[in-house]
Amino acid sequence: MLGWALTFLVIAAIAALFGFGGIAGASAGIAQILFFIFIVLFVGALIARAVSGRT
């Protein structure tokens, strides 16, 4: 999922460079949403692993 977020971030940067404001804004928004979902899932996985007690 982090890879998808980075992909949309690159698409947004390229679109912004060429002046496509709508595409850049949409891609940046998608990248931001995916990044925050990734962070939430990552923290959830860390907590689940800590609670389960596995080493």
Distance bins in CASP14 RR format, pairs under 12 A and 6 or more apart:
PFRMAT RR
TARGET T0000
AUTHOR 0000-0000-0000
RMODE 2
METHOD distances of the structure
MODEL  1
1 7 0 0 0 0 0 1 0 0 0 0 0
1 8 0 0 0 0 0 1 0 0 0 0 0
1 30 0 0 0 0 0 1 0 0 0 0 0
1 31 0 0 0 0 0 1 0 0 0 0 0
1 33 0 0 0 0 0 1 0 0 0 0 0
1 34 1 0 1 0 0 0 0 0 0 0 0
1 35 0 0 0 0 1 0 0 0 0 0 0
1 36 0 0 0 0 0 1 0 0 0 0 0
1 37 1 0 0 1 0 0 0 0 0 0 0
1 38 1 0 1 0 0 0 0 0 0 0 0
1 39 0 0 0 0 1 0 0 0 0 0 0
1 40 0 0 0 0 0 1 0 0 0 0 0
1 41 1 0 0 1 0 0 0 0 0 0 0
1 42 0 0 0 0 1 0 0 0 0 0 0
1 45 0 0 0 0 0 1 0 0 0 0 0
2 8 0 0 0 0 0 1 0 0 0 0 0
2 9 0 0 0 0 0 1 0 0 0 0 0
2 31 0 0 0 0 0 1 0 0 0 0 0
2 34 1 0 0 1 0 0 0 0 0 0 0
2 35 1 0 0 1 0 0 0 0 0 0 0
2 36 0 0 0 0 0 1 0 0 0 0 0
2 37 0 0 0 0 1 0 0 0 0 0 0
2 38 1 0 1 0 0 0 0 0 0 0 0
2 39 0 0 0 0 1 0 0 0 0 0 0
2 41 0 0 0 0 1 0 0 0 0 0 0
2 42 0 0 0 0 1 0 0 0 0 0 0
3 9 0 0 0 0 1 0 0 0 0 0 0
3 10 0 0 0 0 1 0 0 0 0 0 0
3 11 0 0 0 0 0 1 0 0 0 0 0
3 31 0 0 0 0 1 0 0 0 0 0 0
3 34 0 0 0 0 1 0 0 0 0 0 0
3 35 0 0 0 0 1 0 0 0 0 0 0
3 38 0 0 0 0 1 0 0 0 0 0 0
4 10 0 0 0 0 0 1 0 0 0 0 0
4 11 0 0 0 0 0 1 0 0 0 0 0
4 27 0 0 0 0 0 1 0 0 0 0 0
4 30 0 0 0 0 1 0 0 0 0 0 0
4 31 0 0 0 0 1 0 0 0 0 0 0
4 32 0 0 0 0 0 1 0 0 0 0 0
4 33 0 0 0 0 0 1 0 0 0 0 0
4 34 1 0 1 0 0 0 0 0 0 0 0
4 35 0 0 0 0 1 0 0 0 0 0 0
4 37 0 0 0 0 1 0 0 0 0 0 0
4 38 0 0 0 0 1 0 0 0 0 0 0
5 11 0 0 0 0 0 1 0 0 0 0 0
5 12 0 0 0 0 0 1 0 0 0 0 0
5 27 0 0 0 0 0 1 0 0 0 0 0
5 28 0 0 0 0 0 1 0 0 0 0 0
5 29 0 0 0 0 1 0 0 0 0 0 0
5 30 0 0 0 0 1 0 0 0 0 0 0
5 31 1 0 1 0 0 0 0 0 0 0 0
5 32 1 0 0 1 0 0 0 0 0 0 0
5 33 0 0 0 0 1 0 0 0 0 0 0
5 34 1 1 0 0 0 0 0 0 0 0 0
5 35 1 0 1 0 0 0 0 0 0 0 0
5 36 0 0 0 0 1 0 0 0 0 0 0
5 37 0 0 0 0 1 0 0 0 0 0 0
5 38 1 0 0 1 0 0 0 0 0 0 0
5 39 0 0 0 0 1 0 0 0 0 0 0
5 41 0 0 0 0 0 1 0 0 0 0 0
5 42 0 0 0 0 0 1 0 0 0 0 0
6 12 0 0 0 0 0 1 0 0 0 0 0
6 13 0 0 0 0 0 1 0 0 0 0 0
6 27 0 0 0 0 0 1 0 0 0 0 0
6 30 0 0 0 0 0 1 0 0 0 0 0
6 31 1 0 0 1 0 0 0 0 0 0 0
6 32 0 0 0 0 0 1 0 0 0 0 0
6 34 0 0 0 0 1 0 0 0 0 0 0
6 35 0 0 0 0 1 0 0 0 0 0 0
6 38 0 0 0 0 1 0 0 0 0 0 0
7 13 0 0 0 0 0 1 0 0 0 0 0
7 14 0 0 0 0 0 1 0 0 0 0 0
7 27 0 0 0 0 1 0 0 0 0 0 0
7 30 0 0 0 0 1 0 0 0 0 0 0
7 31 1 0 0 1 0 0 0 0 0 0 0
7 34 0 0 0 0 1 0 0 0 0 0 0
7 35 0 0 0 0 0 1 0 0 0 0 0
8 14 0 0 0 0 0 1 0 0 0 0 0
8 15 0 0 0 0 0 1 0 0 0 0 0
8 23 0 0 0 0 0 1 0 0 0 0 0
8 24 0 0 0 0 0 1 0 0 0 0 0
8 25 0 0 0 0 1 0 0 0 0 0 0
8 26 0 0 0 0 1 0 0 0 0 0 0
8 27 1 0 1 0 0 0 0 0 0 0 0
8 28 1 0 0 1 0 0 0 0 0 0 0
8 29 1 0 0 1 0 0 0 0 0 0 0
8 30 1 0 1 0 0 0 0 0 0 0 0
8 31 1 1 0 0 0 0 0 0 0 0 0
8 32 0 0 0 0 1 0 0 0 0 0 0
8 33 0 0 0 0 1 0 0 0 0 0 0
8 34 1 0 0 1 0 0 0 0 0 0 0
8 35 0 0 0 0 1 0 0 0 0 0 0
8 38 0 0 0 0 0 1 0 0 0 0 0
9 15 0 0 0 0 0 1 0 0 0 0 0
9 16 0 0 0 0 0 1 0 0 0 0 0
9 24 0 0 0 0 0 1 0 0 0 0 0
9 25 0 0 0 0 0 1 0 0 0 0 0
9 27 1 0 0 1 0 0 0 0 0 0 0
9 28 1 0 0 1 0 0 0 0 0 0 0
9 29 0 0 0 0 1 0 0 0 0 0 0
9 30 0 0 0 0 1 0 0 0 0 0 0
9 31 1 0 1 0 0 0 0 0 0 0 0
9 32 0 0 0 0 1 0 0 0 0 0 0
9 33 0 0 0 0 0 1 0 0 0 0 0
9 34 0 0 0 0 1 0 0 0 0 0 0
9 35 0 0 0 0 1 0 0 0 0 0 0
10 16 0 0 0 0 0 1 0 0 0 0 0
10 17 0 0 0 0 0 1 0 0 0 0 0
10 24 0 0 0 0 0 1 0 0 0 0 0
10 27 0 0 0 0 1 0 0 0 0 0 0
10 28 0 0 0 0 0 1 0 0 0 0 0
10 30 0 0 0 0 0 1 0 0 0 0 0
10 31 0 0 0 0 1 0 0 0 0 0 0
11 17 0 0 0 0 0 1 0 0 0 0 0
11 18 0 0 0 0 0 1 0 0 0 0 0
11 20 0 0 0 0 1 0 0 0 0 0 0
11 21 0 0 0 0 0 1 0 0 0 0 0
11 22 0 0 0 0 0 1 0 0 0 0 0
11 23 1 0 0 1 0 0 0 0 0 0 0
11 24 0 0 0 0 1 0 0 0 0 0 0
11 25 0 0 0 0 1 0 0 0 0 0 0
11 26 0 0 0 0 1 0 0 0 0 0 0
11 27 1 0 1 0 0 0 0 0 0 0 0
11 28 0 0 0 0 1 0 0 0 0 0 0
11 29 0 0 0 0 0 1 0 0 0 0 0
11 30 0 0 0 0 1 0 0 0 0 0 0
11 31 0 0 0 0 1 0 0 0 0 0 0
11 34 0 0 0 0 0 1 0 0 0 0 0
12 18 0 0 0 0 0 1 0 0 0 0 0
12 19 0 0 0 0 0 1 0 0 0 0 0
12 20 0 0 0 0 1 0 0 0 0 0 0
12 21 0 0 0 0 1 0 0 0 0 0 0
12 22 0 0 0 0 1 0 0 0 0 0 0
12 23 1 0 0 1 0 0 0 0 0 0 0
12 24 1 0 1 0 0 0 0 0 0 0 0
12 25 1 0 0 1 0 0 0 0 0 0 0
12 26 1 0 0 1 0 0 0 0 0 0 0
12 27 1 1 0 0 0 0 0 0 0 0 0
12 28 1 0 1 0 0 0 0 0 0 0 0
12 29 1 0 0 1 0 0 0 0 0 0 0
12 30 0 0 0 0 1 0 0 0 0 0 0
12 31 1 0 0 1 0 0 0 0 0 0 0
12 32 0 0 0 0 1 0 0 0 0 0 0
12 34 0 0 0 0 0 1 0 0 0 0 0
12 35 0 0 0 0 0 1 0 0 0 0 0
13 19 0 0 0 0 0 1 0 0 0 0 0
13 20 0 0 0 0 0 1 0 0 0 0 0
13 21 0 0 0 0 0 1 0 0 0 0 0
13 23 0 0 0 0 0 1 0 0 0 0 0
13 24 1 0 0 1 0 0 0 0 0 0 0
13 25 0 0 0 0 0 1 0 0 0 0 0
13 27 0 0 0 0 1 0 0 0 0 0 0
13 28 0 0 0 0 1 0 0 0 0 0 0
13 31 0 0 0 0 1 0 0 0 0 0 0
14 20 0 0 0 0 1 0 0 0 0 0 0
14 21 0 0 0 0 0 1 0 0 0 0 0
14 23 0 0 0 0 1 0 0 0 0 0 0
14 24 0 0 0 0 1 0 0 0 0 0 0
14 27 0 0 0 0 1 0 0 0 0 0 0
14 28 0 0 0 0 0 1 0 0 0 0 0
15 21 1 0 0 1 0 0 0 0 0 0 0
15 22 1 0 0 1 0 0 0 0 0 0 0
15 23 1 0 1 0 0 0 0 0 0 0 0
15 24 1 1 0 0 0 0 0 0 0 0 0
15 25 1 0 0 1 0 0 0 0 0 0 0
15 26 0 0 0 0 1 0 0 0 0 0 0
15 27 1 0 0 1 0 0 0 0 0 0 0
15 28 0 0 0 0 1 0 0 0 0 0 0
15 29 0 0 0 0 0 1 0 0 0 0 0
15 30 0 0 0 0 0 1 0 0 0 0 0
15 31 0 0 0 0 0 1 0 0 0 0 0
16 22 0 0 0 0 1 0 0 0 0 0 0
16 23 0 0 0 0 1 0 0 0 0 0 0
16 24 1 1 0 0 0 0 0 0 0 0 0
16 25 1 0 0 1 0 0 0 0 0 0 0
16 26 0 0 0 0 0 1 0 0 0 0 0
16 27 0 0 0 0 1 0 0 0 0 0 0
16 28 1 0 0 1 0 0 0 0 0 0 0
16 31 0 0 0 0 0 1 0 0 0 0 0
17 23 0 0 0 0 0 1 0 0 0 0 0
17 24 0 0 0 0 1 0 0 0 0 0 0
17 27 0 0 0 0 0 1 0 0 0 0 0
18 24 0 0 0 0 1 0 0 0 0 0 0
19 25 0 0 0 0 0 1 0 0 0 0 0
20 26 0 0 0 0 1 0 0 0 0 0 0
20 27 0 0 0 0 1 0 0 0 0 0 0
20 28 0 0 0 0 0 1 0 0 0 0 0
21 27 0 0 0 0 1 0 0 0 0 0 0
21 28 0 0 0 0 1 0 0 0 0 0 0
22 28 0 0 0 0 1 0 0 0 0 0 0
22 29 0 0 0 0 0 1 0 0 0 0 0
22 30 0 0 0 0 0 1 0 0 0 0 0
23 29 0 0 0 0 0 1 0 0 0 0 0
23 30 0 0 0 0 0 1 0 0 0 0 0
24 30 0 0 0 0 0 1 0 0 0 0 0
24 31 0 0 0 0 0 1 0 0 0 0 0
25 31 0 0 0 0 1 0 0 0 0 0 0
25 32 0 0 0 0 1 0 0 0 0 0 0
25 33 0 0 0 0 0 1 0 0 0 0 0
26 32 0 0 0 0 0 1 0 0 0 0 0
26 33 0 0 0 0 0 1 0 0 0 0 0
27 33 0 0 0 0 0 1 0 0 0 0 0
27 34 0 0 0 0 0 1 0 0 0 0 0
28 34 0 0 0 0 0 1 0 0 0 0 0
28 35 0 0 0 0 0 1 0 0 0 0 0
29 35 0 0 0 0 1 0 0 0 0 0 0
29 36 0 0 0 0 0 1 0 0 0 0 0
29 37 0 0 0 0 0 1 0 0 0 0 0
30 36 0 0 0 0 0 1 0 0 0 0 0
30 37 0 0 0 0 0 1 0 0 0 0 0
31 37 0 0 0 0 0 1 0 0 0 0 0
31 38 0 0 0 0 0 1 0 0 0 0 0
32 38 0 0 0 0 0 1 0 0 0 0 0
32 39 0 0 0 0 0 1 0 0 0 0 0
33 39 0 0 0 0 0 1 0 0 0 0 0
33 40 0 0 0 0 0 1 0 0 0 0 0
34 40 0 0 0 0 0 1 0 0 0 0 0
34 41 0 0 0 0 0 1 0 0 0 0 0
35 41 0 0 0 0 0 1 0 0 0 0 0
35 42 0 0 0 0 0 1 0 0 0 0 0
36 42 0 0 0 0 0 1 0 0 0 0 0
36 43 0 0 0 0 0 1 0 0 0 0 0
37 43 0 0 0 0 0 1 0 0 0 0 0
37 44 0 0 0 0 0 1 0 0 0 0 0
38 44 0 0 0 0 0 1 0 0 0 0 0
38 45 0 0 0 0 0 1 0 0 0 0 0
39 45 0 0 0 0 0 1 0 0 0 0 0
39 46 0 0 0 0 0 1 0 0 0 0 0
40 46 0 0 0 0 0 1 0 0 0 0 0
40 47 0 0 0 0 0 1 0 0 0 0 0
41 47 0 0 0 0 0 1 0 0 0 0 0
41 48 0 0 0 0 0 1 0 0 0 0 0
42 48 0 0 0 0 0 1 0 0 0 0 0
42 49 0 0 0 0 0 1 0 0 0 0 0
43 49 0 0 0 0 0 1 0 0 0 0 0
43 50 0 0 0 0 0 1 0 0 0 0 0
44 50 0 0 0 0 1 0 0 0 0 0 0
44 51 0 0 0 0 1 0 0 0 0 0 0
44 52 0 0 0 0 0 1 0 0 0 0 0
45 51 0 0 0 0 0 1 0 0 0 0 0
45 52 0 0 0 0 0 1 0 0 0 0 0
46 52 0 0 0 0 0 1 0 0 0 0 0
47 53 0 0 0 0 0 1 0 0 0 0 0
48 54 0 0 0 0 1 0 0 0 0 0 0
49 55 0 0 0 0 1 0 0 0 0 0 0
END
